[in-house]
């Protein structure tokens, strides 16, 4: 596109925008006289459509020639102004209508405001037979057409073969025939730019085309062909369907008008008019045409209602329009003129990360922990192979999963075979049981780089008596704990303990097989309120010959400090607080929040991990009493922890940092995480709510808990263990699995009856 023609198109854009403004300002409440040139509004929109097709075809053939560059620019162009316009219009309408309702009448509507806002932001106002007005902003309809032309153009430009056909059909089915009827108008601009023969028209032919287009439009307007074509269509399809066509009811004559506009552009391009001197004036004005087009109508009605002047007095119209253009300039300066910031942000959001040299295998993608690892690694360009216990696993639905494998009973041979197929890989394991199995087979898995600690280190954290001994050496407070091994020691612990107490296994992985053989379930924690309850609970395990340890209960809330250790150094640190747990007395975190790191406590945590000679990720879990300021050590989790999704949402990318450190042997490029991010495990959180509703206490009333549960959805920093709008399918899998499981349970209960 030569410079002269580019300036001319900018000039046309300015004139067309002003004609649309003139058309919508032609209100009898604003001026008694009919304004000159105020009947060219619809024709100006057709000019915009042809111009848009031409410009998009030009920029995709020059600079925006990849889907990433195209959509970064197009979405930034639209949303930099569409978002503030959609949100500002109902506010202006509400204030203006309250001041002077006569300036609104049937020119705006407020019913189902939330739906109007959502459909406007999704550009769905005009699909099929819908015609949802964006409050008083009537010109917004054309954006709801143009956006889908951008989509169709992108499909045709960046896809090939069957995929192109399928996507075109999908878009057509979504938007319906009404928007498609004006697609040839927009495509006229594309044809004008891409048809090589039209680019070589001589000056004489160009002059003839320019003259013919001017005469053609004059006749078109003189004979009011737009209205005549609409009336003819009405006779054919009837009044009802004519109304359903909405802004496409002029499509027959719009095709003719598009040809006239195209001829005009071909003629001007061939003549190469000397317009370079106008560039300093035209270019700055043209930069605001989108703002003028999209903002003028709600501003016209707002300022007319604000001034409430005499329509017979010219000053009323002039003052209103001066205020409108001043506001457009102010809004456009901070929105449309700053769209380069939007473009960079959208580009970062849409861009695929650089591919990493080492794939990752994640063993145990059935839980939110495994899902969080998949998402974090996948977003950093790592090819992730997930190993699931069943086809219903959460992680199998993630779009970041490169390959999925259903786990065999004996996973070691399966991992060896997988290693032969994919080569060297980083191996992540979620559960302590899997880590134990893999540590026993380390020497038989030479191609894998283990993302977890070796067997001696794992033993130090799995055996809590060893952990507590190391904690005592570095000065960390540990609640009084008993490790009964006989009935006599059970009785002694019952006499000496201060109640309540908590029962938990010192090494749950070692005792789990014994419990299964005895037909007993492994309980993470069990609370006992007095000596009798303690003795009764412990006697259940008498035949087993093994007893859980007894630990005095500590007041306060759960607090976790997460650390990535390498060669005795803490490479990254994170801290969270448990707001809710299931069961409520203490257990799995169901609602947690990221917090700034407590430096003094973190020094103790790091000292403990050094004493344990720890390598890799670990969570040092405390019970913190805010009244006394004392933190009591509960345990050290030598693996990825249950609230890992919170850390990832907050920006503490532990899987990625672990991959860099232990997998690639590289220093991590860490960034600070965000404090105040809240994360919910909805399944367990809902169970907790139902439990509290059924058994309320003075501290937790029914209505208070229900209100807190519902209000949490509205929290601006709320996120979820499973739900992520960037990766929606795992949530669907979780919901489907929950429903199926409940149906099976109900069917089993019905049969039992």
Phi and psi in degrees as a GROMACS rama.xvg file:
@    title "Ramachandran Plot"
@    xaxis  label "Phi"
@    yaxis  label "Psi"
@TYPE xy
-74.3906  158.594  UNK-2
-60.9958  -39.7055  UNK-3
-62.2391  -45.2944  UNK-4
-69.0329  -35.0461  UNK-5
-61.905  -41.9328  UNK-6
-65.5293  -38.8007  UNK-7
-63.5525  -41.7161  UNK-8
-62.8892  -37.8125  UNK-9
-62.8104  -39.3198  UNK-10
-65.4405  -41.1954  UNK-11
-62.4828  -39.7166  UNK-12
-62.0892  -42.211  UNK-13
-63.981  -48.4254  UNK-14
-61.9861  -42.7234  UNK-15
-63.6246  -42.8266  UNK-16
-61.9998  -41.7647  UNK-17
-68.1393  -33.6805  UNK-18
-66.5587  -36.6767  UNK-19
-66.6406  -40.9496  UNK-20
-61.7424  -44.6293  UNK-21
-60.936  -39.5445  UNK-22
-62.0782  -44.8362  UNK-23
-82.0656  -16.5716  UNK-24
-88.5877  -0.684568  UNK-25
-80.7496  60.2615  UNK-26
-103.717  136.237  UNK-27
-67.8731  -21.7656  UNK-28
-77.0673  -12.7413  UNK-29
-105.215  -33.8146  UNK-30
-152.296  135.766  UNK-31
-73.996  -32.1837  UNK-32
-86.7657  143.73  UNK-33
-70.7906  127.355  UNK-34
-74.7142  140.339  UNK-35
-66.1508  147.314  UNK-36
62.6927  19.6876  UNK-37
-90.1316  8.4683  UNK-38
-109.408  14.7945  UNK-39
-106.213  16.6651  UNK-40
-61.2065  -49.0023  UNK-41
-66.5261  -39.554  UNK-42
-61.3325  -36.082  UNK-43
-64.6604  -35.9819  UNK-44
-65.9677  -39.3604  UNK-45
-63.8447  -38.3351  UNK-46
-59.9804  -43.374  UNK-47
-59.1567  -41.8745  UNK-48
-62.9312  -48.1261  UNK-49
-62.7708  -43.137  UNK-50
-62.8727  -40.1408  UNK-51
-63.0321  -46.8652  UNK-52
-59.2987  -39.875  UNK-53
-64.6163  -47.8423  UNK-54
-64.9681  -43.0098  UNK-55
-64.6348  -41.531  UNK-56
-62.6226  -37.0652  UNK-57
-68.4907  -47.3898  UNK-58
-71.8221  -28.4641  UNK-59
-75.2414  -21.5515  UNK-60
-88.9217  -7.7565  UNK-61
-115.516  -57.8152  UNK-62
-124.708  -39.8719  UNK-63
-89.5941  65.399  UNK-64
-104.505  18.827  UNK-65
-130.341  153.852  UNK-66
-57.2331  -37.0599  UNK-67
-64.9022  -48.385  UNK-68
-66.0268  -39.8246  UNK-69
-61.6631  -53.5747  UNK-70
-72.6678  -30.3563  UNK-71
-61.002  -44.0884  UNK-72
-73.6865  -43.6128  UNK-73
-67.0232  -45.3324  UNK-74
-66.7217  -36.8129  UNK-75
-64.3748  -40.8086  UNK-76
-60.8773  -44.235  UNK-77
-72.9331  -56.2786  UNK-78
-77.204  -21.3691  UNK-79
-59.6336  -27.6446  UNK-80
-116.731  -32.3009  UNK-81
-63.3688  -40.9791  UNK-82
-61.7823  -53.048  UNK-83
-64.7641  -32.9086  UNK-84
-66.7024  -43.8237  UNK-85
-64.7838  -36.343  UNK-86
-82.2102  -30.2154  UNK-87
-78.8862  -35.4398  UNK-88
-58.0884  -50.1806  UNK-89
-63.1593  -29.6807  UNK-90
-67.7891  -46.9582  UNK-91
-62.2299  -41.4606  UNK-92
-62.7836  -42.6459  UNK-93
-64.0372  -44.2662  UNK-94
-68.3207  -45.4417  UNK-95
-64.8691  -41.5644  UNK-96
-67.458  -31.989  UNK-97
-68.3731  -31.9912  UNK-98
-80.8977  -43.855  UNK-99
-150.254  84.4973  UNK-100
-61.962  -21.1119  UNK-101
-65.8876  -20.7741  UNK-102
-82.9404  -1.82607  UNK-103
-113.185  -63.6695  UNK-104
54.6035  -121.916  UNK-105
-93.6661  15.839  UNK-106
-87.235  -4.21737  UNK-107
-149.42  164.943  UNK-108
-151.882  145.52  UNK-109
-119.634  -2.63951  UNK-110
-66.671  145.388  UNK-111
50.6975  51.0966  UNK-112
-57.0895  -40.4796  UNK-113
-62.2314  -36.8582  UNK-114
-69.6733  -40.5205  UNK-115
-62.3847  -40.1298  UNK-116
-66.4861  -45.7626  UNK-117
-64.4826  -46.3492  UNK-118
-66.7331  -33.955  UNK-119
-66.0213  -43.5528  UNK-120
-70.0325  -25.4518  UNK-121
-94.4412  -0.0882453  UNK-122
57.2972  41.3516  UNK-123
-109.312  12.4159  UNK-124
-61.9893  -27.6292  UNK-125
-118.147  19.1275  UNK-126
-73.0248  144.382  UNK-127
47.8491  -123.102  UNK-128
-98.0255  8.49689  UNK-129
-72.1336  149.543  UNK-130
-151.015  78.0219  UNK-131
-91.7121  114.712  UNK-132
-76.6659  136.427  UNK-133
-81.9867  70.2017  UNK-134
59.0971  -124.268  UNK-135
-89.953  0.647692  UNK-136
-88.6118  75.755  UNK-137
-60.1058  -40.969  UNK-138
-59.7693  -13.3523  UNK-139
-62.6142  -18.9323  UNK-140
-58.2181  -37.2523  UNK-141
-68.191  -29.4903  UNK-142
-66.2135  -34.4591  UNK-143
-71.4159  -15.9138  UNK-144
-87.6741  -50.3952  UNK-145
-62.886  -37.3659  UNK-146
-57.886  -43.0574  UNK-147
-74.6189  -24.2884  UNK-148
-68.0048  -37.1866  UNK-149
-60.352  -42.1416  UNK-150
-63.8354  -48.8178  UNK-151
-62.1738  -40.2729  UNK-152
-63.4833  -40.7415  UNK-153
-63.4656  -41.0203  UNK-154
-61.7534  -46.3877  UNK-155
-68.6172  -28.1718  UNK-156
-86.4018  -39.7606  UNK-157
-108.224  1.2296  UNK-158
-122.389  162.713  UNK-159
-138.46  159.392  UNK-160
62.5969  -140.331  UNK-161
-64.2688  -34.9475  UNK-162
-61.0471  -39.9513  UNK-163
-61.5486  -45.3504  UNK-164
-62.9455  -44.7543  UNK-165
-64.1091  -42.7901  UNK-166
-68.2795  -39.7405  UNK-167
-61.6152  -43.252  UNK-168
-64.3057  -40.0899  UNK-169
-63.7814  -44.211  UNK-170
-65.6294  -42.3447  UNK-171
-61.8183  -41.5211  UNK-172
-65.4482  -32.1277  UNK-173
-72.2781  -45.3903  UNK-174
-89.4516  -25.2897  UNK-175
83.1081  176.596  UNK-176
-73.2656  -25.9829  UNK-177
-61.5185  -47.7436  UNK-178
-69.4858  -35.954  UNK-179
-65.4944  -25.5462  UNK-180
-62.5809  -31.5333  UNK-181
-96.5101  1.91222  UNK-182
-59.5653  -38.7135  UNK-183
-59.9889  -30.183  UNK-184
-63.7032  -48.3998  UNK-185
-64.9626  -39.5826  UNK-186
-67.0225  -20.9939  UNK-187
-59.422  -39.7673  UNK-188
-64.5106  -38.5827  UNK-189
-63.582  -45.5408  UNK-190
-60.9414  -38.9707  UNK-191
-61.4646  -36.007  UNK-192
-84.0968  -35.2402  UNK-193
-90.3747  -22.6264  UNK-194
-76.7068  108.926  UNK-195
-60.6115  -37.4604  UNK-196
-60.5742  -35.2942  UNK-197
-71.2997  -17.8248  UNK-198
-84.1555  -7.22505  UNK-199
-117.012  27.0368  UNK-200
-72.0017  134.446  UNK-201
-74.0175  171.516  UNK-202
-66.5643  -38.2404  UNK-203
-65.4071  -48.879  UNK-204
-62.1034  -36.3109  UNK-205
-63.4789  -42.2282  UNK-206
-63.994  -40.239  UNK-207
-64.5548  -42.8505  UNK-208
-64.0381  -38.9753  UNK-209
-64.2311  -45.7262  UNK-210
-64.9538  -42.4652  UNK-211
-64.4072  -38.5539  UNK-212
-67.0917  -39.2239  UNK-213
-65.9998  -45.0639  UNK-214
-65.2921  -42.0114  UNK-215
-59.8669  -44.1945  UNK-216
-68.3523  -36.3748  UNK-217
-60.202  -45.7111  UNK-218
-66.6632  -40.5091  UNK-219
-56.5529  -45.5404  UNK-220
-74.0063  -39.1518  UNK-221
-61.5432  -42.1875  UNK-222
-89.713  5.73873  UNK-223
49.7242  53.0562  UNK-224
-67.0447  -28.0028  UNK-225
-59.2034  -51.0928  UNK-226
-69.4007  -34.9942  UNK-227
-64.6888  -42.9605  UNK-228
-64.3916  -38.8679  UNK-229
-64.8878  -40.9578  UNK-230
-65.5796  -38.442  UNK-231
-64.415  -42.1  UNK-232
-62.2672  -37.92  UNK-233
-62.2541  -39.444  UNK-234
-65.5523  -31.8501  UNK-235
-78.9588  -47.1091  UNK-236
-98.5089  -12.7462  UNK-237
92.2058  162.079  UNK-238
-63.4514  -40.3367  UNK-239
-63.4716  -52.1075  UNK-240
-70.9792  -29.3094  UNK-241
-61.0055  -40.0453  UNK-242
-67.0494  -35.3582  UNK-243
-66.7181  -23.9005  UNK-244
-67.602  -23.7257  UNK-245
51.5082  -120.865  UNK-246
-77.5246  -2.60328  UNK-247
-97.4792  6.01383  UNK-248
-71.6067  -8.7092  UNK-249
-102.421  15.3388  UNK-250
-60.7026  -31.9099  UNK-251
-62.5215  -50.4475  UNK-252
-79.1669  -20.2009  UNK-253
-65.0847  -30.8615  UNK-254
-63.1172  -43.7607  UNK-255
-63.9004  -42.4391  UNK-256
-63.8056  -37.9749  UNK-257
-62.9242  -37.984  UNK-258
-65.3487  -41.2811  UNK-259
-61.5015  -45.0561  UNK-260
-62.9229  -42.7017  UNK-261
-62.0452  -42.8909  UNK-262
-60.716  -38.9166  UNK-263
-62.8071  -45.6649  UNK-264
-65.9676  -40.6916  UNK-265
-60.9737  -42.0363  UNK-266
-64.9884  -45.1344  UNK-267
-65.3793  -40.8202  UNK-268
-62.8587  -37.2125  UNK-269
-70.6862  -34.7119  UNK-270
-76.9278  -24.0413  UNK-271
50.7236  61.0747  UNK-272
-60.4361  140.598  UNK-273
-76.2052  86.569  UNK-274
-113.446  8.10584  UNK-275
-59.3729  -32.0503  UNK-276
-66.7733  -21.1864  UNK-277
-83.9138  -5.45665  UNK-278
-57.9192  -41.5594  UNK-279
-64.798  -21.9763  UNK-280
-97.1636  -44.1694  UNK-281
-70.2604  -45.1459  UNK-282
-61.0668  -46.7966  UNK-283
-61.9176  -37.4218  UNK-284
-69.9122  -40.4501  UNK-285
-63.608  -25.4577  UNK-286
-66.281  -14.7232  UNK-287
-109.408  7.69408  UNK-288
-65.6142  -36.7247  UNK-289
-65.0089  -40.6174  UNK-290
-64.2352  -42.7038  UNK-291
-60.1136  -46.725  UNK-292
-64.6719  -41.8551  UNK-293
-87.4922  -21.4324  UNK-294
-108.799  -13.3257  UNK-295
-66.4072  -41.946  UNK-296
-66.5714  -50.423  UNK-297
-61.0099  -31.8988  UNK-298
-72.1195  -37.63  UNK-299
-59.3588  -49.3627  UNK-300
-67.9687  -36.2334  UNK-301
-64.8931  -49.4005  UNK-302
-71.1471  -31.6836  UNK-303
-62.5827  -41.9406  UNK-304
-68.4833  -33.1795  UNK-305
-71.3969  -44.1013  UNK-306
-81.2308  -37.1023  UNK-307
45.8614  53.9265  UNK-308
-88.0663  -171.532  UNK-309
-89.7622  119.622  UNK-310
-63.9246  -16.1949  UNK-311
-78.6113  -16.9923  UNK-312
-94.5341  124.267  UNK-313
-59.6391  -29.2377  UNK-314
-60.4872  -30.5865  UNK-315
-63.6301  -46.9689  UNK-316
-65.9064  -44.0562  UNK-317
-64.6817  -44.8353  UNK-318
-63.7144  -41.1517  UNK-319
-62.2314  -46.2076  UNK-320
-70.5641  -34.0275  UNK-321
-63.1645  -41.8582  UNK-322
-64.9882  -38.7053  UNK-323
-62.0878  -49.2317  UNK-324
-70.7154  -32.6667  UNK-325
-64.1657  -41.0194  UNK-326
-67.632  -39.9452  UNK-327
-61.0435  -41.5987  UNK-328
-62.9783  -44.2444  UNK-329
-65.8997  -45.1919  UNK-330
-69.5315  -43.7902  UNK-331
-62.8794  -31.3452  UNK-332
-64.8906  -34.8485  UNK-333
-99.2214  -1.81528  UNK-334
-120.028  -80.0623  UNK-335
-59.5299  -38.5577  UNK-336
-75.6946  -9.60608  UNK-337
-108.244  19.7916  UNK-338
-68.8041  -13.4012  UNK-339
-64.091  -30.5676  UNK-340
-67.2437  -41.8616  UNK-341
-60.7529  -41.8587  UNK-342
-62.5795  -44.2529  UNK-343
-63.2801  -41.1078  UNK-344
-65.3554  -44.385  UNK-345
-66.958  -36.8377  UNK-346
-61.7887  -43.43  UNK-347
-64.8261  -36.8146  UNK-348
-68.8823  -39.1402  UNK-349
-88.6675  -21.2457  UNK-350
-68.3432  138.781  UNK-351
-79.6807  138.409  UNK-352
-69.193  161.077  UNK-353
-63.8522  134.935  UNK-354
-64.6598  142.285  UNK-355
-96.6638  151.639  UNK-356
-76.8454  -16.6801  UNK-357
-120.324  118.765  UNK-358
-69.1068  165.874  UNK-359
-125.869  139.653  UNK-360
-111.67  124.528  UNK-361
-111.972  114.46  UNK-362
-95.0876  110.322  UNK-363
106.9  63.7847  UNK-364
-100.257  22.4232  UNK-365
-86.2648  -7.53846  UNK-366
-118.123  164.987  UNK-367
-59.8056  -25.5504  UNK-368
-66.0487  -49.7429  UNK-369
-62.0001  -38.3836  UNK-370
-62.7815  -41.786  UNK-371
-63.1965  -37.4233  UNK-372
-66.1885  -44.0082  UNK-373
-57.5902  -49.6746  UNK-374
-62.9438  -44.3161  UNK-375
-66.6114  -43.9298  UNK-376
-68.0464  -43.8597  UNK-377
-61.491  -37.6771  UNK-378
-70.641  -14.5974  UNK-379
-103.485  14.0976  UNK-380
87.4901  12.8148  UNK-381
-88.1789  132.838  UNK-382
-77.5439  118.719  UNK-383
-108.609  128.062  UNK-384
-105.38  120.61  UNK-385
-104.356  135.439  UNK-386
-111.531  117.442  UNK-387
-114.052  153.108  UNK-388
-78.0096  -23.8435  UNK-389
-150.933  168.848  UNK-390
-70.6567  -11.8635  UNK-391
-92.4505  5.28993  UNK-392
-58.6912  141.864  UNK-393
-56.1404  -48.0989  UNK-394
-63.9141  -20.8423  UNK-395
-65.6087  -18.4726  UNK-396
-90.2142  -4.84587  UNK-397
-73.8309  136.646  UNK-398
-73.4156  -11.976  UNK-399
-88.4674  -1.20774  UNK-400
-84.2139  121.186  UNK-401
-79.5532  -36.9167  UNK-402
-153.657  145.838  UNK-403
-122.272  147.264  UNK-404
-137.749  132.047  UNK-405
-85.1199  127.408  UNK-406
-68.5974  138.393  UNK-407
-85.7817  166.788  UNK-408
-60.3352  -42.8455  UNK-409
-104.701  103.071  UNK-410
-80.7745  -20.9931  UNK-411
-64.9824  -51.2912  UNK-412
-59.1431  -35.3515  UNK-413
-63.9918  -39.851  UNK-414
-67.9343  -37.365  UNK-415
-61.3067  -45.5954  UNK-416
-63.6442  -41.29  UNK-417
-63.1855  -38.8768  UNK-418
-61.6868  -35.8905  UNK-419
-65.3259  -30.8928  UNK-420
-80.9898  -39.8578  UNK-421
-107.208  -10.8424  UNK-422
81.7537  -161.128  UNK-423
-57.7866  142.92  UNK-424
-154.379  155.306  UNK-425
-84.607  130.368  UNK-426
-110.577  116.184  UNK-427
-103.453  140.122  UNK-428
-130.25  141.763  UNK-429
-93.3988  -52.7141  UNK-430
-88.5623  153.061  UNK-431
-64.8046  -34.6458  UNK-432
-61.3758  -42.6483  UNK-433
-67.2888  -38.1388  UNK-434
-62.2471  -40.0107  UNK-435
-62.2716  -44.2678  UNK-436
-62.1038  -45.1564  UNK-437
-68.727  -36.0073  UNK-438
-64.6441  -35.54  UNK-439
-66.447  -25.5205  UNK-440
-110.212  19.6798  UNK-441
-54.1758  -44.8825  UNK-442
-67.6534  -18.8731  UNK-443
-95.6845  3.79113  UNK-444
-125.113  61.4766  UNK-445
-67.9445  -22.9553  UNK-446
-79.5969  -9.26185  UNK-447
-100.014  141.89  UNK-448
-103.695  114.304  UNK-449
-75.6905  130.167  UNK-450
-97.5682  29.1615  UNK-451
-146.626  166.337  UNK-452
-72.6234  158.536  UNK-453
-77.832  177.684  UNK-454
-61.606  -46.7001  UNK-455
-59.8366  -40.1549  UNK-456
-69.0657  -40.5469  UNK-457
-62.5789  -36.6758  UNK-458
-62.6512  -36.1709  UNK-459
-66.7309  -28.0088  UNK-460
-97.3535  -23.8927  UNK-461
-75.1737  -35.3237  UNK-462
-89.1775  103.709  UNK-463
-65.1374  -27.0325  UNK-464
-65.0132  -32.8177  UNK-465
-70.9131  -39.8161  UNK-466
-62.6817  -45.2234  UNK-467
-66.9423  -34.3685  UNK-468
-65.158  -41.8796  UNK-469
-66.1063  -37.5108  UNK-470
-63.5446  -41.1757  UNK-471
-63.3999  -35.9554  UNK-472
-64.7869  -32.083  UNK-473
-98.8063  5.70075  UNK-474
86.1347  23.7844  UNK-475
-91.6407  133.946  UNK-476
-71.5606  132.055  UNK-477
-123.628  128.805  UNK-478
-61.0676  153.735  UNK-479
-55.781  132.492  UNK-480
-135.626  139.296  UNK-481
-119.58  144.13  UNK-482
-120.805  75.685  UNK-483
-66.2727  140.448  UNK-484
-124.719  1.47286  UNK-485
-154.505  170.075  UNK-486
-61.6529  -37.4949  UNK-487
-63.3122  -41.0467  UNK-488
-70.8526  -30.2539  UNK-489
-62.5999  -47.0116  UNK-490
-63.7733  -38.7762  UNK-491
-65.0365  -43.7919  UNK-492
-62.8477  -38.4025  UNK-493
-65.0027  -34.0865  UNK-494
-76.0466  -37.4929  UNK-495
-86.2946  -25.2278  UNK-496
-71.383  150.259  UNK-497
-100.367  132.298  UNK-498
-98.4398  153.596  UNK-499
-76.7421  164.713  UNK-500
-127.9  164.299  UNK-501
-123.266  133.061  UNK-502
-99.9198  128.891  UNK-503
-152.802  152.907  UNK-504
-81.6561  135.816  UNK-505
-66.1087  -33.934  UNK-506
-138.625  81.8812  UNK-507
-60.7018  -31.9285  UNK-508
-69.4507  -34.2014  UNK-509
-72.8555  -33.4006  UNK-510
-89.3723  -17.2248  UNK-511
-56.2166  -45.2937  UNK-512
-62.7453  -36.9237  UNK-513
-65.939  -39.4189  UNK-514
-64.9396  -40.3972  UNK-515
-64.1241  -41.6395  UNK-516
-62.9981  -32.3918  UNK-517
-86.9594  2.4377  UNK-518
71.9656  29.5118  UNK-519
-117.114  148.336  UNK-520
-88.9754  146.482  UNK-521
-82.7712  116.19  UNK-522
-101.574  130.052  UNK-523
-65.6377  -42.3058  UNK-524
-152.537  142.973  UNK-525
-134.965  129.816  UNK-526
-98.0812  138.764  UNK-527
-127.607  129.329  UNK-528
-91.5038  -15.0344  UNK-529
-154.092  178.426  UNK-530
-64.8256  -40.8451  UNK-531
-61.3203  -44.451  UNK-532
-63.2603  -36.5689  UNK-533
-66.0535  -48.2046  UNK-534
-62.0218  -42.0002  UNK-535
-61.692  -43.3346  UNK-536
-65.9699  -41.0082  UNK-537
-72.9309  -32.3575  UNK-538
-64.5939  -18.5849  UNK-539
-59.9906  -27.774  UNK-540
-99.9462  9.64904  UNK-541
-61.1106  -45.1033  UNK-542
-66.3298  -26.2895  UNK-543
-72.934  -26.294  UNK-544
76.3715  7.92948  UNK-545
-132.469  140.214  UNK-546
-124.31  144.973  UNK-547
-70.0607  158.7  UNK-548
-77.5219  155.834  UNK-549
-111.819  126.462  UNK-550
-132.764  135.121  UNK-551
-66.4048  138.526  UNK-552
-71.8229  138.752  UNK-553
-111.8  131.96  UNK-554
-69.5786  161.756  UNK-555
116.539  -158.238  UNK-556
-126.477  160.641  UNK-557
-72.6451  134.064  UNK-558
-135.526  129.25  UNK-559
-120.438  135.81  UNK-560
-115.428  123.843  UNK-561
-108.315  134.715  UNK-562
-138.731  141.047  UNK-563
-106.316  114.839  UNK-564
-105.982  141.608  UNK-565
-151.524  120.646  UNK-566
55.5535  39.4641  UNK-567
79.5283  3.46643  UNK-568
-111.604  140.585  UNK-569
-85.9856  104.781  UNK-570
-79.536  -30.5106  UNK-571
-151.244  143.39  UNK-572
-133.165  147.08  UNK-573
-151.036  150.449  UNK-574
-138.885  142.27  UNK-575
-140.122  162.429  UNK-576
-122.044  139.479  UNK-577
-84.3866  119.774  UNK-578
-90.1122  -38.2211  UNK-579
-133.451  151.046  UNK-580
-137.88  156.95  UNK-581
-128.485  121.864  UNK-582
-67.5523  161.785  UNK-583
-58.4698  -26.7211  UNK-584
-72.2402  -15.0213  UNK-585
142.527  127.938  UNK-586
171.688  -131.671  UNK-587
-72.9052  138.972  UNK-588
-72.0961  127.077  UNK-589
-111.787  -23.1582  UNK-590
-144.351  123.05  UNK-591
-139.415  163.709  UNK-592
-138.821  139.154  UNK-593
-76.0031  142.212  UNK-594
-130.919  156.693  UNK-595
-62.0354  148.366  UNK-596
-70.135  129.644  UNK-597
-78.1311  107.918  UNK-598
-64.5093  -40.5571  UNK-599
-64.5212  -46.0023  UNK-600
-67.12  -36.346  UNK-601
-65.1333  -34.6205  UNK-602
-60.6927  -39.2062  UNK-603
-66.376  -41.9603  UNK-604
-62.3171  -44.7478  UNK-605
-65.4843  -38.8685  UNK-606
-61.7904  -40.3879  UNK-607
-63.5262  -44.8533  UNK-608
-64.9449  -34.3125  UNK-609
-67.0081  -39.3105  UNK-610
-63.695  -31.7741  UNK-611
-84.0177  -1.17624  UNK-612
55.3055  44.9885  UNK-613
-78.2298  144.693  UNK-614
-133.223  130.324  UNK-615
106.593  -158.933  UNK-616
-88.9293  149.738  UNK-617
-159.339  152.186  UNK-618
-116.385  125.523  UNK-619
-98.1413  113.115  UNK-620
-102.362  131.397  UNK-621
-123.165  162.779  UNK-622
-111.473  114.362  UNK-623
-107.253  126.612  UNK-624
-100.844  108.18  UNK-625
-67.1366  -20.7556  UNK-626
-76.5496  -37.845  UNK-627
-98.9103  -16.2779  UNK-628
73.7035  15.7304  UNK-629
-99.8087  134.669  UNK-630
-109.011  120.101  UNK-631
-101.233  128.071  UNK-632
-69.1081  128.933  UNK-633
-97.0008  -53.8981  UNK-634
-170.34  172.022  UNK-635
-117.879  121.329  UNK-636
-91.3982  111.044  UNK-637
-89.7377  48.8555  UNK-638
-163.739  179.571  UNK-639
-69.1761  133.15  UNK-640
-94.4815  168.876  UNK-641
-64.6947  -31.5592  UNK-642
-93.304  22.8054  UNK-643
-54.9569  -37.6927  UNK-644
-55.7771  -36.1816  UNK-645
-61.1888  -47.4714  UNK-646
-58.5736  -43.6783  UNK-647
-66.4163  -42.5436  UNK-648
-61.8762  -34.6709  UNK-649
-79.7809  -8.25589  UNK-650
102.808  3.43816  UNK-651
-90.6129  87.5882  UNK-652
-83.7759  69.9133  UNK-653
-59.7857  -42.9502  UNK-654
-58.7717  -41.838  UNK-655
-67.5237  -42.1086  UNK-656
-66.9306  -38.9903  UNK-657
-64.2654  -41.6042  UNK-658
-60.1494  -44.3129  UNK-659
-65.5469  -43.3636  UNK-660
-74.9615  -53.7794  UNK-661
-89.3685  -26.9813  UNK-662
-88.4681  -52.2687  UNK-663
-94.3667  -9.87317  UNK-664
57.2232  42.5373  UNK-665
-116.843  154.485  UNK-666
-68.6692  144.816  UNK-667
-84.4078  145.098  UNK-668
-99.4608  82.1852  UNK-669
-87.9354  150.613  UNK-670
-127.971  152.576  UNK-671
-63.7049  146.878  UNK-672
-90.5878  168.09  UNK-673
-96.4826  125.516  UNK-674
-82.2379  152.634  UNK-675
90.455  0.911812  UNK-676
-76.5199  133.553  UNK-677
-112.672  141.185  UNK-678
-136.788  136.694  UNK-679
-122.426  138.338  UNK-680
-97.4902  96.3548  UNK-681
-64.995  -35.1282  UNK-682
-62.2896  -52.4261  UNK-683
-69.9437  -34.4312  UNK-684
-65.3598  -37.5787  UNK-685
-69.3355  -40.0048  UNK-686
-60.6739  -40.9552  UNK-687
-61.9643  -43.5663  UNK-688
-61.0963  -48.4197  UNK-689
-60.6054  -38.3361  UNK-690
-62.3816  -44.4563  UNK-691
-72.1198  -30.5542  UNK-692
-69.3619  -34.5169  UNK-693
-78.78  -30.7349  UNK-694
-130.34  71.2851  UNK-695
-70.2223  154.314  UNK-696
-125.645  166.313  UNK-697
-58.5787  -30.3975  UNK-698
-80.2614  -24.2563  UNK-699
-129.531  90.2225  UNK-700
-72.9528  156.316  UNK-701
-59.2777  -52.3705  UNK-702
-68.0392  -34.3873  UNK-703
-64.3696  -43.6234  UNK-704
-66.7297  -41.1576  UNK-705
-64.7509  -42.999  UNK-706
-63.3209  -41.0147  UNK-707
-65.8511  -38.8958  UNK-708
-61.8877  -44.6255  UNK-709
-74.4509  -40.6109  UNK-710
-67.1102  -23.2052  UNK-711
-62.9425  -28.4729  UNK-712
-63.8151  -25.2828  UNK-713
-92.4661  -3.14876  UNK-714
-66.1999  132.117  UNK-715
-65.0744  -21.6148  UNK-716
-110.428  23.5165  UNK-717
-78.3887  137.432  UNK-718
-143.15  179.206  UNK-719
-137.14  152.314  UNK-720
-61.452  -37.8678  UNK-721
-110.57  -48.8639  UNK-722
-68.2152  132.676  UNK-723
-151.327  121.256  UNK-724
-62.2847  -22.9816  UNK-725
-79.1846  -13.2872  UNK-726
-146.02  74.7221  UNK-727
-80.2094  -21.9507  UNK-728
-65.7851  -33.7271  UNK-729
-57.7473  -34.6895  UNK-730
-64.2403  -42.172  UNK-731
-61.386  -41.5986  UNK-732
-62.4269  -42.1236  UNK-733
-64.5665  -44.4065  UNK-734
-64.6846  -43.9983  UNK-735
-62.9496  -43.6087  UNK-736
-64.0384  -40.012  UNK-737
-63.9498  -42.6784  UNK-738
-64.6754  -46.1641  UNK-739
-62.0069  -40.7724  UNK-740
-64.1891  -41.9712  UNK-741
-64.6736  -38.9222  UNK-742
-64.5964  -40.0895  UNK-743
-65.4573  -41.4548  UNK-744
-63.3125  -41.2517  UNK-745
-66.6986  -38.5239  UNK-746
-64.8047  -38.8465  UNK-747
-65.1796  -41.9183  UNK-748
-64.6762  -39.3862  UNK-749
-64.3433  -39.0962  UNK-750
-67.7743  -37.5868  UNK-751
-63.8844  -32.4548  UNK-752
